[in-house]
Amino acid sequence: MSAVDFLAQEKIWFDKPRYDEAERRFYEGMNGSTQTTQDVGANTILQDIARARENIQKSLAGLKTTLCNRGSAQPCLSQRSQLSTGGNSAADQGELITRIDSLELENQSLYRVVDSLRAALSRLECRVAVLEKTPTAPAPAPSVPCTNGTAAQQKPSAPVQEEEDDDDDIDLFGSDDDDEEAEKIKEQRLKDYAEKKAKKPTIIAKSSILLDVKPWDDETDMAQLEECVRSVQADGLLWGTSKLVPVGYGIKKLQIACVVEDDKVGTDLLEEEITKFEDYVQSVDVAAFNKI
């Protein structure tokens, strides 16, 4: 087969539109195409139709030129090549016609979609125009909540003359009645605050005290001494445990614990009351003092 026959049967250029379309989509994707999907599809269909027609015309012209150039030198080969190329071209033409028909159908459907979108857009524009021309209703008067839970419409303001009359009735310098009423309100609030504060439970501060009670000598009755100490009673005083601690030379001191409320009983009061028992007590010392 000669080079001319090979080129006549070559089909690479029938696929050129697909390569061109793929190249176009690639660059549009990189550059960011702004066309809508419908417009891009319509343009693609039109371009495919134009390229198909151009390829058909070129293929037919190439076949005709090849057959004319070969002449009568190779009649048999020319006839066989003509038959083979004719069969191939017929098959290719049938495929192209089928593709063209499908593209035309898609084009028609796209046109119908575009027409329906345009009609919907026109209807929306008409509705917007009607809504813009419609006058807005005046806003209702704001509702004011009543004491019974229902809402009542707020009445319009009174005329200017009534407002001026109300201004004339205002006493700019005040009166004694207003001062007395304000004083009563203040006293009532102070009283309520004091009552509220009195109802709150107060924290009672307590302390634990350890006392050393020393006798005069070793002959002092320590049991009687302890009874005298425990006989001291006061509000907020609670006696605890006691013991005898040796001091020296047979003398022992009474060490006794107690719990007191700080606001009611102090160490001075305890020392004063205990030292009143002069027959048994020589002195009283605070051995330990701890807050509870």
PyMOL commands that set and color helices and strands:
alter all, ss='L'
color gray80, all
select helices_A, chain A and resi 3-9+12-31+37-70+75-133+160-169+176-199+222-230+267-274
alter helices_A, ss='H'
color red, helices_A
select strands_A, chain A and resi 143-145+151-153+206-214+237-248+251-261+283-291
alter strands_A, ss='S'
color yellow, strands_A
deselect
rebuild
show_as cartoon
